[in-house]
Amino acid sequence: MTQRSPGSNAGLACLTLVALATAAPAQAQSGGESGKVPVTTVSAEARQQYLKGRTLGENLRAHDARQYLIQAAAKDPGFALAHYSLALNAPTPRSSSRTSSRPSR
């Protein structure tokens, strides 16, 4: 059994994002905003929640962003971009250990 290094998850996330970006529909490439990944969901509410969460995440407010992303994923369980953004905004063991009551080593 092989073990992955902690950095391999980040590499996998980057590859996934590149794959999503290159698989964008042809109309997005030829029509208006080329180079952007379209936000596709069946729920207008999920899209609004996602956009609020994305904006907060871009402004380095990951904890606040996560609340909106959770709501977006709940409103449309098939909304892949919401799930992907949730994974990117997931707390890390290092950051959560800073807030724990355990003494640091």
C-alpha positions as CSV (number, residue, x, y, z in Angstrom):
1,M,0.0,0.0,0.0
2,T,1.4,3.4,-0.9
3,Q,1.1,6.5,1.2
4,R,0.5,9.9,-0.3
5,S,2.4,12.9,0.9
6,P,0.4,15.8,2.3
7,G,1.2,17.8,-0.8
8,S,-0.2,15.2,-3.2
9,N,-3.8,16.2,-2.2
10,A,-3.1,19.8,-3.2
11,G,-1.6,18.6,-6.5
12,L,-4.7,16.5,-7.1
13,A,-6.9,19.5,-6.4
14,C,-5.0,21.6,-8.9
15,L,-5.3,18.9,-11.6
16,T,-9.0,18.6,-10.9
17,L,-9.4,22.4,-11.3
18,V,-7.4,22.3,-14.6
19,A,-9.6,19.5,-15.9
20,L,-12.8,21.4,-15.0
21,A,-11.5,24.5,-16.7
22,T,-10.6,22.8,-19.9
23,A,-13.8,20.9,-20.0
24,A,-15.9,24.1,-20.0
25,P,-18.7,24.1,-22.6
26,A,-17.8,25.4,-26.0
27,Q,-20.3,28.3,-25.8
28,A,-18.5,29.7,-22.7
29,Q,-15.2,29.6,-24.7
30,S,-16.6,31.3,-27.8
31,G,-19.4,33.5,-26.4
32,G,-18.5,35.8,-23.7
33,E,-16.2,35.2,-20.8
34,S,-13.5,32.9,-22.1
35,G,-11.2,31.2,-19.6
36,K,-13.9,31.1,-16.8
37,V,-15.5,28.0,-15.4
38,P,-19.3,28.3,-15.7
39,V,-21.3,28.0,-12.5
40,T,-23.8,25.3,-13.3
41,T,-26.5,24.3,-10.9
42,V,-30.2,23.5,-11.1
43,S,-31.0,25.7,-8.2
44,A,-30.9,29.5,-8.4
45,E,-30.7,29.6,-4.5
46,A,-27.7,27.3,-4.5
47,R,-26.0,29.5,-7.1
48,Q,-26.6,32.6,-4.9
49,Q,-25.3,30.8,-1.8
50,Y,-22.2,29.6,-3.7
51,L,-21.4,33.1,-5.1
52,K,-21.6,34.6,-1.6
53,G,-19.4,31.8,-0.3
54,R,-16.9,32.2,-3.1
55,T,-16.6,35.9,-2.5
56,L,-16.0,35.4,1.2
57,G,-13.4,32.8,0.5
58,E,-11.6,35.1,-2.0
59,N,-11.5,37.7,0.8
60,L,-9.8,35.2,3.1
61,R,-12.9,34.6,5.2
62,A,-12.9,30.8,4.9
63,H,-15.0,30.1,8.0
64,D,-17.8,32.5,6.9
65,A,-17.5,31.2,3.3
66,R,-17.9,27.6,4.4
67,Q,-21.4,28.3,5.9
68,Y,-22.7,29.5,2.5
69,L,-21.0,26.7,0.6
70,I,-22.6,24.1,2.9
71,Q,-26.0,25.7,2.1
72,A,-25.3,25.7,-1.6
73,A,-24.3,22.0,-1.6
74,A,-27.4,21.1,0.5
75,K,-29.7,22.9,-2.0
76,D,-28.2,21.1,-4.9
77,P,-26.4,17.9,-4.0
78,G,-25.1,17.6,-7.6
79,F,-23.5,21.0,-7.6
80,A,-19.9,19.9,-8.0
81,L,-18.3,23.3,-7.8
82,A,-19.9,23.9,-4.4
83,H,-18.5,20.6,-3.2
84,Y,-15.1,21.4,-4.6
85,S,-15.1,24.8,-3.0
86,L,-16.0,23.2,0.3
87,A,-13.0,20.9,0.0
88,L,-10.8,23.9,-0.6
89,N,-12.1,25.7,2.4
90,A,-12.0,22.7,4.7
91,P,-10.2,23.4,8.0
92,T,-6.8,21.7,8.2
93,P,-5.5,19.8,11.2
94,R,-2.9,22.5,11.8
95,S,-5.4,25.3,11.8
96,S,-7.9,23.5,14.0
97,S,-5.1,22.6,16.5
98,R,-4.5,26.3,17.1
99,T,-8.0,26.7,18.4
100,S,-8.1,23.6,20.5
101,S,-7.6,23.6,24.3
102,R,-4.6,21.2,24.1
103,P,-1.2,22.7,24.9
104,S,1.0,23.0,21.9
105,R,4.2,20.9,21.6
